[in-house]
Amino acid sequence: MNIHLSLAPLVALVAGVLILVMPRLLNFIVAIYLIVIGLIGLFGTGHFLK
């Protein structure tokens, strides 16, 4: 049985919870999310899973 965990939905879930708990962090969370998604898009997920 293989379980594949995607990073983008996990990051989105954490960001959403943090925004609900601390709405003032919205700008930072969105910026960090965009940076992470951009890095994943440039380098692919293979580098993070090894």
C-alpha positions as CSV (number, residue, x, y, z in Angstrom):
1,M,0.0,0.0,0.0
2,N,1.5,3.3,-1.1
3,I,0.5,6.6,0.3
4,H,1.5,9.7,-1.8
5,L,1.5,13.0,0.1
6,S,1.4,16.1,-2.0
7,L,3.2,19.1,-0.5
8,A,1.0,21.9,-1.9
9,P,-2.3,20.8,-0.2
10,L,-0.5,20.3,3.1
11,V,1.0,23.8,2.9
12,A,-2.4,25.2,2.0
13,L,-4.1,23.5,4.9
14,V,-1.5,24.8,7.4
15,A,-1.7,28.3,5.9
16,G,-5.5,28.2,6.2
17,V,-5.4,27.2,9.8
18,L,-2.9,29.9,10.7
19,I,-5.0,32.5,8.9
20,L,-8.0,31.5,11.0
21,V,-6.1,31.6,14.2
22,M,-4.1,34.8,13.5
23,P,-5.6,36.9,10.7
24,R,-2.8,39.5,10.9
25,L,-0.4,36.9,9.5
26,L,-2.3,36.8,6.2
27,N,0.3,38.7,4.2
28,F,3.2,36.6,5.5
29,I,1.5,33.3,5.0
30,V,0.5,34.2,1.4
31,A,4.0,35.3,0.6
32,I,5.6,32.2,2.1
33,Y,3.0,30.0,0.3
34,L,3.7,31.6,-3.0
35,I,7.5,31.2,-2.5
36,V,7.1,27.5,-1.6
37,I,4.9,26.8,-4.6
38,G,7.3,28.7,-6.9
39,L,10.2,26.7,-5.6
40,I,8.3,23.4,-6.1
41,G,7.4,24.5,-9.6
42,L,11.1,25.3,-10.4
43,F,12.8,22.4,-8.9
44,G,10.1,19.7,-8.8
45,T,9.0,17.6,-5.8
46,G,11.7,14.9,-6.4
47,H,14.3,16.9,-4.5
48,F,12.2,17.2,-1.4
49,L,11.3,13.6,-1.1
50,K,14.8,12.0,-1.3
